[in-house]
């Protein structure tokens, strides 16, 4: 019996595939490679290039590989792009997602771990944010993830498709073999490393007038390997006949943009130039997880904590892969 990983050639997906293989699992990957990298997936893993919305393809994969469960990453995930092109996001993340879930239900796959996001909460009214915080996304990307969460709620009741939706905060860092390689790159830490390597002239800081100690936004950074571990543990929860759950994945500790920049300077030993810009619409001042429920239900607790640990792992991977997976 195999685990189907959609979006398994992406950043978090590829690290999760790595951990599943370490655990001795049979894995099959489906990715359209629009934003993933074939070289991020071990060549021994059966790999299918295609869309999650291609029901005949999904049904064939499930049948040919005796798929019993799924970890579903495949989605567009740029907040800014979702604002500029909402139709693209609703079609890809929701419409194709419905087709994909229908194919799983028809094939009698009954366990799914879903890659969700803290963007479903929108502007928080309470920090740290618990799972029962009201969900009111401030961008189309967040809405697409919330819609799929609600669809999964209904599919559990109607079809018995049990699921664990994992709401990420800020994924960062790298394993020895796999790291962050996006085009375009919008995440703070890889941008800082590009500046340190001379690939960019500066990093833009969007807003220095937030109600925070140094005026810059605060986020909860979690190592990508810890995130991947949570997916494996969520799968085991479902195998134990655990009920469907919606869980935060974060450390419970926040760091400001200027703190991240200072740590990146220390780790790389390089001068990193900063350019202050105005706030971006919809950027909350603080996003910090309340992760206690994931620890209680899954036995999950972040191990690779601390900004320096996270940034150093990303820096070491980037030095080994100066051009990302193309190198």
Secondary structure as UniProt FT lines:
FT   STRAND          2..6
FT   TURN            7..9
FT   HELIX           11..22
FT   TURN            23..24
FT   STRAND          26..31
FT   HELIX           38..40
FT   TURN            43..44
FT   STRAND          46..49
FT   TURN            52..53
FT   HELIX           55..64
FT   TURN            65..66
FT   STRAND          67..72
FT   HELIX           79..84
FT   HELIX           86..89
FT   HELIX           90..95
FT   HELIX           96..106
FT   TURN            107..108
FT   STRAND          111..117
FT   HELIX           118..120
FT   TURN            131..132
FT   HELIX           140..159
FT   STRAND          162..168
FT   STRAND          170..172
FT   HELIX           188..196
FT   TURN            197..198
FT   STRAND          203..206
FT   TURN            213..214
FT   STRAND          218..219
FT   STRAND          221..223
FT   HELIX           224..239
FT   TURN            240..241
FT   STRAND          245..249
FT   STRAND          255..256
FT   HELIX           257..268
FT   STRAND          274..277
FT   TURN            281..282
FT   STRAND          286..287
FT   HELIX           292..298
FT   HELIX           307..320
FT   TURN            322..323
FT   HELIX           324..326
//
